[in-house]
Amino acid sequence: MRPHRFWGLSALLASPSALPSAQATQAAKHAILQGSLQAGTWAKQTKEVFELDSLNTCDACMNLLSVLEALSEHNENPVEALMKKLCISTTHFNERYCERVGQKHVPELMYIARGVDPYSPTAKQFCFSLFGVCDPPEVREWRFPFPSLPFCDEKDEPKAIIPKKPKKPKKQKRPLRIVHFTDIHYDKEYWPGTSTTCDYPRCCRLAPWAPFEDSWNPPPRPWPENIQSPAGWNGEHNCGTPQGLELSMYNKIKEVLDRRHYRKQGWDGRGPMILFTGDISHQLISDISGSIATNYTDRFYGPRMKWLSEPYYWIFGTLGNHDAHSVNIFEPTQMGWSTRWLYNVTGTGLAQYLGWDVKRQMLKHGAYSTRVRGLNLRIISLNTNLYSRLNWALYLLNGARDPDGQLYWLAQELDRAEKAGQPVYIIGHMHFGHPDALPDQSNYFDQIVRRYASTIRGMFFGHTHLDEFAVSYSDPARRDADHAAAVSYIGPSLSPDTGMPAFRVYDVDPDTFAVRDFVTYIADMEDPAFQREEGPRWTRYYSAKEAYGWAASPPLGEEDGLTPAFWHNLTEAFERNATLFDEFVLRKTRGWIRDKCEGECKEKELCQLRAGRSQDGCSVRGEGIVWGFGEPFKVGNGSRGGGEKERRGVDSRACAETELPDVIGGLLSRGDLLEELQARFVAGNGTIRPWEEARPEVCERSTVVMPRGWNATGNCVDREATKEPFETAAGED
């Protein structure tokens, strides 16, 4: 029998890490919880007994979930009110923002508290992911059931296919060009002349002074006259992306992708490819609603991409964590259809360029696979947001290995491409070596990459806002050039919050589709002409081959491409050559942040470059959390490499920000607020539901998608399984 989860403050009679084991003890502890509320001692006991004032231990975090679970059964209004009060009293943020912090995050927190068993492995994963407490959870080993596993009446096991170096043609053709841009974070309320400093996390907006419905036709001057630091026409580091900056990038892309280049090749396809790896909306989470998110997506895939694609460009897009509402929440179809609106809107937009079959695929799990017309190349777009540590919905599935069956679907698509001799590009938002990627799904994805490494010619991601890469290995225990199997190209953002606005252009072999080189283009915000009304100048920043080709061992020849082995060899060159490594770090922010990265910082950076799986990375969340909502992001003129707030922008988790840790920690560090919460709970006739032995889960445990007839050992499939590729997960149509 599973212990009932509502023991909350009932830990009063036990050590903080103890678990109730008998029904009688459980019932007694449950009674104490209600009694402490009626006696007015709950707040004091909560801090003293549960050790919640620091929340620096795993036990304290799981005890917190238990307390919140009990309180969540009544209503969320008292907690929301206290969140607002705490925010106003401890930060410079305004009342409107603080109110929305509570409205957004408290329901999310209570939703988790109601659905996750305190002290369960899932609770530990939650505490580790969000607060950095609890030991990192062990990856649940799973031998991925590949579609091409041998039959059970055969003895040989499948072997990973290590990619061979493509044979060089006698004379190389001129390369194809592929543009990659990501993380737009467009803000339609950005307005020149508004203040770059404000009482919001993001500034330069009309809304803080004069909210109105139609930001395209604003009143003449809805902001104060005495602005000391007015926003320019084309963007500021602590603000969203304005329309002028976005349009200027599209103009430069059209200039770079000159169709005459392709006519000389004699290629009969439509034209160059453009890869977009997610995040359309601005990052002021409190001001995003479902209708606003829909409007931003419609605008991007409607007039913006139609103008960019006409008359001959291919547009391949993927979903970002900021494209959803609520941000980061991608509910698997086993649980419901709350994310279907986003899949429908995005699928409809993509169908204009790629065909309606793409929309049909998108409606299932936000992913699709399609062949590029005129080329022997397949693009597979993954919804990597499903596997983010901030996707609270997954915590309620209690350990689903493959939510929505997306990973097995990916393996199927790669298997078909392998049999057809069709190279594949994978695009997604968050790369699987990122600290935000849940380690289980990251491990399973890596197994797929190792199996189909000879078919995958490149993986393209965004999310970090930084100009970087990550190498995957055929044997994760032997991370060297001989075992480098694939590379994730992580593109810099258009959003200027972590550096200069940027995009990449890849030169790829027109026959093998291997990447030969890439060039990063930037709009230098320190250029005096950056803020001109006609738009900023975009310039060539660096070529990967020119910057690094000479440094690897062996150095790249004129006709050599950027192989996974090259990228690993480059990380070894970084170890030997401090100047080369400093140049790489500077290029991550496109020249904005000049802080040195030495010693432990350098070790972690190199480790992350060699992390195709999140479990192999060296990003440490730290012991406990430093609480507080934080100050508004302040950047002045000439602030490269400035103070602590500026350096914060280099964090690779910039796109996954959430105020939830600050919200919880701030409440628990204030005894007066706990007492007020107690008074509000009692005044509202709050009660704790009667104790019971067990209670149904919020949702059923999902069925892992696997091949029909899959053998439990994971080594083979039944021969009959080939007639029906896989079973659908529970709750799917």
Secondary structure, 3 states (H helix, E strand, C coil): CCCCCCCHHHHHHCCCCCCCCCHHHHHHHHHHHHHHHHHCCHHHHHHHHHCCCCCCCHHHHHHHHHHHHHHHCCCCHHHHHHHHHHHHHHCCCCHHHHHHHHHHHHHHHHHHHHHCCCCCHHHHHHHHHHHCCCCCCCCCCCCCCCCCCCECCCCCCCCCCCCCCCCCCCCCCCCEEEEEEECCCECCCECCCCECCCCCCCECECCCCCCCCCCCCCCCCCCCCCCCCECCCCCCCCECECHHHHHHHHHHHHHHCCCHHHHCCCCCCCCCEEEECCCCECCCHHHCCHHHHHHHHHHHHHHHHHHHHCCCCEEEECCCHHHCCCCCCCCCCCCCCCCHHHHHHHHHHHHHHHCHHHHHHHHHHCCEEEECCCCCCEEEECCHHHHECCCHHHHHHCCCCCHHHHHHHHHHHHHHHHHHCCCEEEECCCCCCCCCECHHHHHHHHHHHHHCCCCEEEEEECCCCCCEEEEEECCCCCCCHHHEEEEEEECCECCHHHCCCEEEEEEECCCCCCEEEEEEEECCCCCCCCCCCCCCCCEEEEEHHHHHCCCCCCCCCCCCCCCHHHHHHHHHHHHHCHHHHHHHHHHHCCCCCCCCCCCHHHHHHHHHHCCCCHHHCCCCCCCCCCCCCCCCCCCCCCCCCCCHHHHHHHCCCHHHCCCHHHHHHHHHCCHHHHHHHHHHHHHCCCCCCCCCCCCCCCCCCCCCCCECCECCCCCCECHHHHHCCECCCCCCC
